[in-house]
Amino acid sequence: RSGTNYTLYQDGQVAGTATVKQGMWEKPGMPLYSLPNCHLLTPLSAVALDSKVKAGITVEFLASGTPLPGATQAAKPEPLTREDAITKARDIAIKVGTGAGIPKARLDSLDYHGLAINTGATAQPTLIASFIDPNAEEAAAHGDETSYVFVMADWDGTDYQPSFVKTVDGSATHAEYRRYVDHLDIDGDGVDEVVIEGWRYGGDSFPIVLKYKAGHWLEIFHGASDWCLDHQN
């Protein structure tokens, strides 16, 4: 409700606060937003960011009304340089993609994004890499094929190994995709959870929370794939 304060987090650290200006159902009969033929909606709120928050046209933070243990700790050391991490992540993503039957020439034609984040899952940073078709949305609209790779990789003591993989090589119409959002130690066990976004072109996006266990990132939360919750179980 109005006046409620939430702590914002970005890259595992406190990034400022947000204050609710209007809650979802604060105005009787006038929810914050509506959808045609829908009665039960995913709740949203309008908020104001404090002056210390760095914000552009769009913003994306994780937020919590409860203090999270360890969220204000200093960032862990990063043994890899940024350039080495991005190169290593790309090599792993190419290996995963070609292993899924996507030719390297095709991967080279896609947009590549790579980064390293300090999750605490191992002594080394977690690597994240993706190859995405810049024309995938158009391909989905026309029923054409597309290729896509999303990979997370972690140190096994000797080298980096894929710890979460999502690939697409075929019709773009019903394919699901993943995008990295942020990381934060939500449960206070000293290892950050990773939040990613899932989506299909032409459909709604949904949040997914991953937890590291025995060398792999496993889904512990999968959000609703429709903003209208009338038919959700």
C-alpha positions as CSV (number, residue, x, y, z in Angstrom):
1,R,0.0,0.0,0.0
2,S,1.0,3.6,-0.3
3,G,3.9,4.6,1.9
4,T,5.4,1.1,2.0
5,N,9.2,1.1,1.5
6,Y,11.1,-1.6,-0.3
7,T,14.9,-2.1,-0.5
8,L,16.2,-2.4,-4.0
9,Y,19.0,-4.7,-5.0
10,Q,21.2,-4.9,-8.1
11,D,24.2,-7.2,-8.7
12,G,23.7,-8.6,-5.2
13,Q,24.0,-5.3,-3.4
14,V,21.7,-2.7,-2.0
15,A,20.9,-0.1,-4.7
16,G,18.4,2.2,-3.0
17,T,14.8,2.2,-2.0
18,A,11.4,2.4,-3.6
19,T,8.3,3.8,-2.0
20,V,4.8,2.7,-3.1
21,K,2.7,5.6,-4.4
22,Q,-0.4,3.5,-5.3
23,G,-1.1,-0.2,-4.6
24,M,-3.0,-2.5,-6.9
25,W,-6.4,-2.2,-5.3
26,E,-6.2,0.9,-3.2
27,K,-8.8,2.7,-5.2
28,P,-12.1,0.8,-4.9
29,G,-13.2,-0.5,-8.3
30,M,-10.2,1.0,-9.9
31,P,-7.2,-1.4,-10.0
32,L,-3.9,0.0,-11.0
33,Y,-4.3,-1.7,-14.4
34,S,-6.9,-4.0,-16.1
35,L,-7.0,-6.6,-18.9
36,P,-10.0,-7.4,-21.1
37,N,-12.2,-10.2,-19.7
38,C,-9.9,-10.7,-16.8
39,H,-10.9,-10.5,-13.1
40,L,-7.8,-11.8,-11.3
41,L,-4.6,-10.0,-12.2
42,T,-1.0,-10.2,-11.3
43,P,-0.7,-7.4,-8.8
44,L,1.5,-4.4,-9.5
45,S,2.2,-1.1,-7.7
46,A,3.3,2.4,-8.8
47,V,6.5,3.4,-7.0
48,A,8.8,6.3,-6.6
49,L,12.6,5.7,-6.5
50,D,14.8,7.6,-4.1
51,S,17.1,10.2,-5.5
52,K,20.2,8.0,-5.1
53,V,18.9,5.3,-7.5
54,K,20.5,5.5,-11.0
55,A,17.6,5.2,-13.4
56,G,17.1,5.7,-17.1
57,I,14.1,5.3,-19.3
58,T,13.5,1.9,-17.9
59,V,14.7,0.3,-14.6
60,E,15.0,-3.2,-13.4
61,F,15.8,-4.2,-9.8
62,L,15.0,-6.9,-7.4
63,A,13.1,-5.7,-4.3
64,S,12.4,-6.9,-0.8
65,G,10.4,-5.7,2.2
66,T,12.5,-7.9,4.5
67,P,16.2,-7.3,4.9
68,L,18.3,-10.0,3.2
69,P,21.3,-11.4,5.1
70,G,24.6,-10.7,3.4
71,A,23.1,-8.4,0.8
72,T,25.3,-5.5,1.9
73,Q,28.6,-7.5,2.0
74,A,31.4,-6.4,-0.2
75,A,31.5,-8.0,-3.7
76,K,33.6,-11.2,-3.9
77,P,36.9,-11.0,-5.7
78,E,36.8,-11.8,-9.4
79,P,39.8,-13.8,-10.5
80,L,38.9,-13.6,-14.2
81,T,39.2,-10.4,-16.1
82,R,36.0,-9.2,-17.7
83,E,37.4,-9.8,-21.2
84,D,38.6,-13.3,-20.3
85,A,35.3,-14.2,-18.8
86,I,33.3,-13.1,-21.8
87,T,35.6,-15.0,-24.1
88,K,35.4,-18.1,-22.0
89,A,31.7,-17.9,-21.8
90,R,31.5,-17.6,-25.6
91,D,33.6,-20.7,-26.1
92,I,31.3,-22.7,-23.8
93,A,28.2,-21.4,-25.5
94,I,29.6,-22.3,-28.9
95,K,30.3,-25.8,-27.6
96,V,26.8,-26.2,-26.2
97,G,25.2,-24.8,-29.4
98,T,27.1,-27.0,-31.7
99,G,26.4,-30.0,-29.4
100,A,22.7,-29.2,-29.9
101,G,23.1,-29.4,-33.6
102,I,23.4,-25.6,-34.4
103,P,26.3,-25.0,-36.9
104,K,29.0,-22.7,-35.8
105,A,28.5,-20.5,-38.8
106,R,24.9,-20.0,-37.7
107,L,26.0,-19.2,-34.1
108,D,28.5,-16.6,-35.5
109,S,25.6,-14.9,-37.3
110,L,23.7,-14.4,-34.0
111,D,24.0,-11.6,-31.5
112,Y,26.3,-12.6,-28.6
113,H,26.1,-11.4,-25.0
114,G,28.4,-12.6,-22.2
115,L,29.1,-11.6,-18.6
116,A,30.5,-12.9,-15.3
117,I,28.7,-12.6,-11.9
118,N,29.9,-13.3,-8.4
119,T,27.2,-15.7,-7.0
120,G,29.4,-17.5,-4.5
121,A,28.4,-20.9,-6.0
122,T,32.1,-21.6,-6.4
123,A,35.4,-19.9,-5.9
124,Q,35.2,-18.5,-9.4
125,P,32.5,-16.2,-11.0
126,T,29.5,-17.8,-12.7
127,L,29.6,-17.2,-16.4
128,I,26.5,-16.4,-18.5
129,A,26.4,-16.4,-22.3
130,S,23.7,-16.2,-24.9
131,F,23.4,-16.3,-28.7
132,I,20.1,-14.8,-29.9
133,D,18.7,-14.3,-33.4
134,P,18.0,-10.6,-33.9
135,N,15.2,-11.6,-36.3
136,A,13.6,-14.1,-34.0
137,E,10.5,-12.1,-33.4
138,E,9.8,-11.8,-37.1
139,A,10.6,-15.5,-37.5
140,A,8.0,-16.3,-34.8
141,A,5.4,-14.1,-36.6
142,H,6.0,-16.0,-39.9
143,G,6.4,-19.5,-38.5
144,D,10.1,-19.6,-39.5
145,E,13.0,-21.3,-37.8
146,T,15.4,-19.7,-35.4
147,S,18.4,-20.6,-33.3
148,Y,19.1,-19.6,-29.7
149,V,21.5,-20.6,-26.9
150,F,21.5,-19.6,-23.2
151,V,24.2,-21.0,-21.0
152,M,25.4,-20.6,-17.4
153,A,28.7,-22.2,-16.5
154,D,30.6,-22.7,-13.2
155,W,34.0,-23.8,-12.0
156,D,34.3,-27.5,-11.2
157,G,37.8,-27.2,-9.6
158,T,39.5,-27.8,-12.9
159,D,37.6,-26.0,-15.6
160,Y,34.3,-24.3,-16.3
161,Q,31.3,-26.6,-17.1
162,P,27.8,-25.8,-18.2
163,S,25.5,-25.6,-15.2
164,F,22.3,-24.4,-16.9
165,V,21.4,-24.7,-20.6
166,K,18.5,-23.6,-22.8
167,T,18.7,-24.1,-26.6
168,V,16.4,-23.6,-29.5
169,D,17.0,-24.9,-33.0
170,G,13.7,-25.0,-35.0
171,S,10.4,-23.2,-35.2
172,A,10.4,-19.8,-33.4
173,T,6.6,-19.9,-32.9
174,H,6.4,-22.0,-29.8
175,A,10.0,-21.8,-28.6
176,E,10.8,-20.6,-25.1
177,Y,13.7,-18.3,-24.3
178,R,15.6,-17.3,-21.2
179,R,17.2,-13.9,-20.2
180,Y,19.4,-13.2,-17.2
181,V,18.0,-10.5,-14.8
182,D,20.0,-10.4,-11.6
183,H,21.4,-12.4,-8.6
184,L,20.8,-12.1,-4.9
185,D,21.1,-14.2,-1.8
186,I,17.4,-14.6,-1.2
187,D,17.5,-17.4,1.4
188,G,20.6,-16.2,3.3
189,D,22.7,-19.4,2.8
190,G,25.7,-17.4,1.5
191,V,25.1,-18.4,-2.2
192,D,23.1,-16.1,-4.4
193,E,20.1,-17.3,-6.2
194,V,19.9,-16.2,-9.9
195,V,16.7,-14.6,-11.3
196,I,16.1,-15.1,-15.0
197,E,13.2,-14.2,-17.3
198,G,11.4,-16.7,-19.6
199,W,9.3,-15.7,-22.5
200,R,7.8,-16.7,-25.9
201,Y,7.4,-14.2,-28.7
202,G,3.9,-13.0,-28.8
203,G,3.3,-14.1,-25.2
204,D,3.9,-12.8,-21.7
205,S,7.2,-13.1,-19.8
206,F,7.5,-14.8,-16.5
207,P,10.2,-14.8,-13.7
208,I,12.2,-17.9,-12.8
209,V,14.4,-18.3,-9.7
210,L,17.4,-20.7,-9.9
211,K,19.4,-22.2,-7.0
212,Y,22.8,-23.8,-7.2
213,K,23.1,-27.4,-6.1
214,A,25.7,-30.1,-6.9
215,G,27.1,-28.3,-9.9
216,H,23.8,-27.2,-11.5
217,W,21.3,-24.4,-11.3
218,L,17.8,-25.8,-10.6
219,E,14.5,-24.0,-10.8
220,I,13.0,-23.4,-7.4
221,F,10.3,-20.9,-8.6
222,H,8.5,-20.5,-11.9
223,G,6.2,-17.6,-12.2
224,A,2.9,-17.5,-14.0
225,S,3.2,-17.1,-17.8
226,D,0.0,-15.0,-18.1
227,W,-0.7,-11.7,-16.4
228,C,-4.3,-12.8,-16.1
229,L,-4.6,-15.4,-13.3
230,D,-8.2,-16.4,-13.8
231,H,-7.3,-19.8,-15.0
232,Q,-4.2,-20.4,-13.0
233,N,-4.1,-23.3,-10.6
